[in-house]
């Protein structure tokens, strides 16, 4: 399990364990803030370095070391 804190996610670098369509390295481009003030962060937007495509995922998925590795490896 990757040790991740939601306050430290912005601009963090990640490597996908199983790349899809040559997208292996990602950067957390934005934190998707909840509509309710005081509600916990649930979503982040990650951007593929190679293609520039972005997608929204739950930030807790980054804690799964079978899917993601912290840093660019």
Secondary structure, 3 states (H helix, E strand, C coil): CCCCCHHHCCCCEEEEEEEECCEEEEEEEEEECCCCCCCCCCEEEEEECCCCCEEEEEHHHHHCCCCEEECCC
